[in-house]
Amino acid sequence: MENEPLSHVAANNSGPVREAFSQTRQRMENEIIGQELLVNRLLIALLANGHLLVEGAPGLAKTRAVKALADCIEGDFQRLQFTPDLLPADLTGTEIYKRDLDSFTFQPGPLFHNIILADEINRAPAKVQSALLEAMSERQISVGRKTHKLPELFMVMATQNPIEQEGTYPLPEAQLDRFLMQVNVDYPDYESEKKILALARNEARRELAGSSSPVTLLSTAAIRRGREEVLDLYLAEPLQEYIVQLIIATRDPKTCGEQMAGWIEYGASPRATIALDRCARARAWLNDRDFVTPEDIQAVIHDVLRHRLLLSFTAEAEGVNSDRVVDELLSKIPVP
């Protein structure tokens, strides 16, 4: 036990912070029925200081989920509807000439908020994607000759519609790589659908009676403290090697057999290694543990690699998707 880190001590003193995140998750799951995975991934992204790409059919509570998260934290929320006629200045803001001052003044755009919902992100042209790319990657916005810092708490959740592809612009690989995870949202099951009906009726009654204001459960200080504790979480050396081996195998797929070599055109970047480490730590922390297990890594690896693997024409012809490739990867790389 000589390599046991101080994070074990810190975890015992972090009760209020963990409790705040636990209450946030419970509140969100009560409002977002049947989408526990999406709620969990939103909290992981918040703890890992990353951005989330969500793909799913319309009406699956994607917007509702990020709005519910924004209601629980100390910060503001902004929804952006991406359209083909959107301009970069519509996101970043622009310099406005003021005659009384005889000078230009910067007017911040909607990106200067804490939680951003980029709805149907693939409907915006390349110039808009470039403006968003700087904000996501550098946490800053350049307008003219000046660079403006974004808030410390800044998170983008972008949505894509998988069944409506007319008038869309595929996201460039560089921007996809900036997303911490890509989550696929599916339809709720039978029991969840019945609960959604009951929830909708109750909410309609509350609106008629006068809605109550949301309760802030997570302060900026609590989020910062949670992020620090996630970074301090214990990750054994063999598990660090396991993470690196999984990512390296995507770049040299022949180590996993000729079949894998024929499926993967380009593997994951070092950002995937960092993302897998951060997401596994965040999942362990949310599960009230002060150490990472192989299950934490395996639970998040599909979401971390789904949008980062460029598959070959052979894989597409055989109907092989990224999830199938990750499954094969997990079966080939031995667990420490």
C-alpha positions as CSV (number, residue, x, y, z in Angstrom):
1,M,0.0,0.0,0.0
2,E,3.0,2.3,-0.2
3,N,1.8,3.7,-3.5
4,E,-1.6,4.6,-2.1
5,P,-2.2,8.3,-2.9
6,L,-3.6,11.1,-0.8
7,S,-6.8,11.1,-2.9
8,H,-8.2,8.4,-0.5
9,V,-8.0,10.9,2.3
10,A,-9.5,13.7,0.2
11,A,-12.4,11.5,-0.8
12,N,-13.4,11.0,2.8
13,N,-13.6,14.8,3.2
14,S,-15.6,15.4,0.0
15,G,-19.0,14.3,1.3
16,P,-20.8,17.6,0.6
17,V,-19.5,17.8,-3.0
18,R,-20.3,14.1,-3.8
19,E,-23.7,14.6,-2.2
20,A,-24.4,17.6,-4.3
21,F,-23.6,15.7,-7.5
22,S,-25.7,12.8,-6.3
23,Q,-28.7,15.0,-5.7
24,T,-28.2,16.6,-9.1
25,R,-28.2,13.2,-10.8
26,Q,-31.3,12.2,-8.9
27,R,-33.1,15.3,-9.8
28,M,-32.2,15.0,-13.5
29,E,-33.2,11.4,-13.6
30,N,-36.6,12.3,-12.2
31,E,-37.0,14.9,-14.9
32,I,-35.4,12.9,-17.8
33,I,-37.2,9.5,-17.7
34,G,-35.5,6.6,-19.4
35,Q,-32.3,8.4,-20.3
36,E,-30.0,7.5,-17.3
37,L,-27.0,7.0,-19.7
38,L,-27.3,10.6,-21.0
39,V,-27.7,12.0,-17.5
40,N,-24.6,10.1,-16.4
41,R,-22.5,11.2,-19.4
42,L,-23.5,14.9,-18.9
43,L,-22.2,14.7,-15.3
44,I,-19.0,12.9,-16.5
45,A,-18.4,15.7,-19.1
46,L,-19.0,18.3,-16.4
47,L,-16.5,16.7,-14.1
48,A,-14.0,16.1,-16.9
49,N,-14.3,19.6,-18.2
50,G,-15.2,18.4,-21.7
51,H,-17.9,18.7,-24.3
52,L,-20.5,16.2,-25.4
53,L,-21.9,15.2,-28.8
54,V,-25.3,13.6,-28.6
55,E,-26.9,11.8,-31.5
56,G,-30.6,10.7,-31.4
57,A,-33.9,11.1,-33.1
58,P,-36.1,14.1,-32.3
59,G,-38.1,14.1,-29.1
60,L,-35.7,12.0,-26.9
61,A,-35.1,14.7,-24.3
62,K,-31.7,15.8,-25.5
63,T,-32.5,19.5,-25.1
64,R,-34.4,18.8,-21.9
65,A,-31.5,17.0,-20.4
66,V,-28.9,19.8,-20.8
67,K,-31.5,22.4,-19.7
68,A,-32.1,20.3,-16.5
69,L,-28.4,20.3,-15.9
70,A,-28.2,24.0,-16.3
71,D,-31.0,24.5,-13.8
72,C,-29.0,22.6,-11.2
73,I,-25.8,24.5,-11.5
74,E,-24.6,28.0,-10.7
75,G,-24.4,29.4,-14.2
76,D,-26.4,30.4,-17.2
77,F,-27.7,28.4,-20.2
78,Q,-28.0,29.3,-23.9
79,R,-29.6,27.3,-26.7
80,L,-28.3,27.9,-30.2
81,Q,-30.3,26.6,-33.2
82,F,-27.8,25.9,-35.9
83,T,-29.0,26.6,-39.5
84,P,-27.2,26.9,-42.9
85,D,-27.5,30.7,-42.8
86,L,-25.8,31.1,-39.4
87,L,-22.7,33.4,-39.4
88,P,-19.7,33.2,-37.0
89,A,-20.6,36.5,-35.5
90,D,-24.0,35.1,-34.5
91,L,-22.0,32.9,-32.1
92,T,-19.0,34.9,-31.1
93,G,-20.4,38.4,-31.1
94,T,-19.0,41.4,-33.0
95,E,-17.5,44.8,-32.6
96,I,-20.1,47.6,-32.8
97,Y,-19.3,51.2,-33.5
98,K,-20.6,53.7,-30.9
99,R,-20.9,57.2,-32.3
100,D,-20.9,58.8,-28.9
101,L,-17.6,57.2,-28.0
102,D,-16.2,57.3,-31.5
103,S,-14.9,53.8,-31.1
104,F,-15.7,50.1,-31.5
105,T,-17.0,48.2,-28.5
106,F,-17.2,44.4,-28.4
107,Q,-20.7,43.0,-28.0
108,P,-20.4,39.4,-26.7
109,G,-22.3,36.7,-28.5
110,P,-24.3,33.7,-27.1
111,L,-21.1,31.6,-26.6
112,F,-20.3,33.7,-23.6
113,H,-22.5,31.5,-21.4
114,N,-21.7,28.6,-19.1
115,I,-23.8,25.8,-20.7
116,I,-24.3,25.9,-24.4
117,L,-26.7,23.7,-26.4
118,A,-25.7,23.6,-30.0
119,D,-28.8,22.1,-31.5
120,E,-28.4,20.3,-34.9
121,I,-24.8,21.3,-35.0
122,N,-24.2,19.7,-38.4
123,R,-26.5,22.1,-40.1
124,A,-24.0,25.0,-39.8
125,P,-21.4,25.7,-42.6
126,A,-17.6,25.4,-42.1
127,K,-17.0,29.0,-41.0
128,V,-19.4,28.6,-38.1
129,Q,-17.8,25.3,-37.2
130,S,-14.4,27.0,-37.1
131,A,-15.6,29.7,-34.7
132,L,-17.0,27.0,-32.4
133,L,-13.8,25.0,-32.7
134,E,-11.7,27.7,-31.2
135,A,-14.2,28.2,-28.3
136,M,-14.3,24.5,-27.6
137,S,-10.5,23.9,-27.8
138,E,-9.0,27.1,-26.5
139,R,-11.9,28.4,-24.3
140,Q,-11.5,31.7,-26.0
141,I,-12.9,33.7,-28.9
142,S,-10.9,35.9,-31.3
143,V,-12.7,38.8,-32.9
144,G,-10.6,41.2,-34.9
145,R,-7.2,41.7,-33.2
146,K,-8.5,40.9,-29.7
147,T,-8.9,37.6,-27.9
148,H,-11.7,37.2,-25.3
149,K,-11.7,34.6,-22.6
150,L,-14.7,32.4,-22.1
151,P,-16.1,31.7,-18.6
152,E,-14.2,29.2,-16.5
153,L,-17.3,26.9,-16.5
154,F,-17.9,26.4,-20.2
155,M,-19.5,23.3,-21.6
156,V,-21.0,22.6,-25.1
157,M,-23.5,19.9,-25.7
158,A,-24.1,19.5,-29.4
159,T,-26.9,17.4,-30.9
160,Q,-27.2,15.6,-34.3
161,N,-30.2,14.0,-35.9
162,P,-29.2,10.6,-37.4
163,I,-32.3,10.3,-39.6
164,E,-32.4,13.6,-41.4
165,Q,-29.3,14.2,-43.5
166,E,-30.5,16.7,-46.1
167,G,-28.9,20.1,-45.8
168,T,-26.2,19.0,-43.3
169,Y,-22.5,19.6,-43.2
170,P,-20.5,16.7,-41.8
171,L,-18.4,17.7,-38.9
172,P,-14.7,17.8,-39.6
173,E,-12.5,15.3,-37.8
174,A,-10.6,18.1,-36.0
175,Q,-13.8,19.3,-34.4
176,L,-15.1,15.8,-33.6
177,D,-11.9,15.1,-31.8
178,R,-12.6,18.1,-29.5
179,F,-15.7,16.4,-28.1
180,L,-15.0,14.4,-25.0
181,M,-17.6,11.8,-25.9
182,Q,-20.3,11.0,-28.4
183,V,-23.5,9.5,-26.9
184,N,-26.1,7.7,-28.9
185,V,-29.6,8.2,-27.4
186,D,-32.3,5.6,-28.0
187,Y,-36.0,5.4,-27.4
188,P,-37.2,4.8,-23.8
189,D,-38.7,1.4,-22.9
190,Y,-42.4,0.6,-22.2
191,E,-42.3,1.4,-18.4
192,S,-40.3,4.6,-19.0
193,E,-42.8,5.7,-21.6
194,K,-45.7,5.4,-19.1
195,K,-43.7,7.4,-16.5
196,I,-43.1,10.1,-19.2
197,L,-46.9,10.4,-19.6
198,A,-47.4,10.9,-15.9
199,L,-44.5,13.4,-15.7
200,A,-45.9,15.4,-18.6
201,R,-49.3,15.6,-16.9
202,N,-47.8,16.7,-13.6
203,E,-45.7,19.4,-15.2
204,A,-48.7,20.7,-17.1
205,R,-50.5,21.0,-13.8
206,R,-47.5,22.8,-12.2
207,E,-47.4,25.3,-15.1
208,L,-51.1,26.1,-14.7
209,A,-50.6,26.6,-10.9
210,G,-47.4,28.7,-11.4
211,S,-44.0,27.1,-11.9
212,S,-41.5,27.1,-9.1
213,S,-38.0,28.4,-9.6
214,P,-35.2,25.9,-10.0
215,V,-32.9,25.0,-7.1
216,T,-29.2,25.5,-7.5
217,L,-27.5,22.3,-6.3
218,L,-24.0,22.8,-7.7
219,S,-22.0,25.9,-7.1
220,T,-19.0,26.8,-9.3
221,A,-16.8,26.1,-6.3
222,A,-18.3,22.6,-5.9
223,I,-17.8,21.8,-9.6
224,R,-14.1,23.0,-9.3
225,R,-13.6,20.9,-6.2
226,G,-15.2,17.8,-7.9
227,R,-12.9,18.2,-10.9
228,E,-9.8,18.4,-8.6
229,E,-10.9,15.2,-6.8
230,V,-11.4,13.4,-10.1
231,L,-7.9,14.3,-11.2
232,D,-6.5,13.0,-7.8
233,L,-8.4,9.7,-8.0
234,Y,-6.2,6.6,-7.7
235,L,-5.4,4.9,-11.1
236,A,-3.1,2.0,-10.8
237,E,-0.1,1.7,-13.1
238,P,-1.4,-1.4,-14.9
239,L,-4.7,0.4,-15.7
240,Q,-2.8,3.3,-17.1
241,E,-1.0,0.9,-19.4
242,Y,-4.3,-0.7,-20.3
243,I,-5.7,2.7,-21.4
244,V,-2.7,3.3,-23.5
245,Q,-2.7,-0.2,-25.1
246,L,-6.4,0.3,-26.1
247,I,-5.7,3.5,-27.8
248,I,-2.4,2.4,-29.5
249,A,-4.2,-0.6,-30.8
250,T,-6.5,1.6,-32.9
251,R,-3.4,3.1,-34.6
252,D,-1.8,-0.3,-35.2
253,P,-4.8,-2.6,-35.6
254,K,-2.7,-5.4,-37.0
255,T,-1.8,-6.3,-33.4
256,C,-5.5,-7.3,-33.0
257,G,-5.6,-9.4,-36.1
258,E,-6.0,-8.9,-39.9
259,Q,-9.8,-8.4,-39.6
260,M,-9.3,-5.3,-37.4
261,A,-6.5,-4.1,-39.7
262,G,-9.0,-4.1,-42.5
263,W,-11.6,-2.2,-40.5
264,I,-9.7,0.8,-39.2
265,E,-8.4,3.5,-41.6
266,Y,-7.2,6.0,-38.9
267,G,-7.0,5.5,-35.2
268,A,-7.6,7.7,-32.2
269,S,-5.4,10.7,-31.3
270,P,-3.7,11.3,-27.9
271,R,-6.8,13.3,-27.0
272,A,-8.6,10.0,-26.8
273,T,-6.1,8.7,-24.3
274,I,-6.6,11.7,-22.1
275,A,-10.4,11.6,-22.5
276,L,-10.6,7.9,-21.6
277,D,-8.5,8.5,-18.5
278,R,-10.6,11.5,-17.4
279,C,-14.0,9.8,-18.1
280,A,-13.0,6.6,-16.3
281,R,-12.0,8.7,-13.3
282,A,-15.2,10.7,-13.3
283,R,-17.3,7.6,-13.5
284,A,-15.5,6.0,-10.6
285,W,-16.0,9.3,-8.6
286,L,-19.7,9.4,-9.4
287,N,-20.0,5.8,-8.2
288,D,-18.5,6.9,-4.8
289,R,-15.2,5.2,-5.3
290,D,-11.7,6.7,-4.8
291,F,-10.0,4.3,-7.3
292,V,-10.6,3.4,-10.9
293,T,-11.4,-0.2,-12.0
294,P,-11.2,-1.8,-15.5
295,E,-15.1,-1.7,-15.6
296,D,-14.9,2.1,-15.5
297,I,-12.6,2.1,-18.5
298,Q,-14.8,-0.4,-20.4
299,A,-18.0,1.5,-19.6
300,V,-16.9,4.7,-21.2
301,I,-14.6,3.6,-24.0
302,H,-17.4,3.3,-26.6
303,D,-18.5,6.9,-26.1
304,V,-14.8,8.1,-26.1
305,L,-13.9,6.3,-29.3
306,R,-17.2,6.3,-31.3
307,H,-16.5,9.5,-33.1
308,R,-12.7,9.3,-33.2
309,L,-12.3,6.1,-35.3
310,L,-12.3,6.5,-39.1
311,L,-13.4,3.2,-40.5
312,S,-12.5,1.8,-43.9
313,F,-14.7,1.1,-46.9
314,T,-14.4,-2.5,-46.1
315,A,-15.9,-2.0,-42.6
316,E,-18.8,0.0,-44.1
317,A,-19.4,-2.6,-46.7
318,E,-19.6,-5.3,-44.0
319,G,-21.9,-3.2,-41.9
320,V,-19.3,-2.7,-39.1
321,N,-19.6,0.4,-37.0
322,S,-17.3,1.9,-34.4
323,D,-19.1,0.2,-31.5
324,R,-18.4,-3.2,-33.1
325,V,-14.7,-2.3,-33.6
326,V,-14.5,-1.2,-29.9
327,D,-16.1,-4.5,-28.8
328,E,-13.5,-6.4,-30.8
329,L,-10.8,-4.2,-29.3
330,L,-11.9,-5.0,-25.8
331,S,-11.9,-8.7,-26.5
332,K,-8.3,-8.6,-27.9
333,I,-6.6,-6.5,-25.3
334,P,-6.1,-8.4,-22.0
335,V,-7.5,-6.8,-18.8
336,P,-4.8,-6.3,-16.2
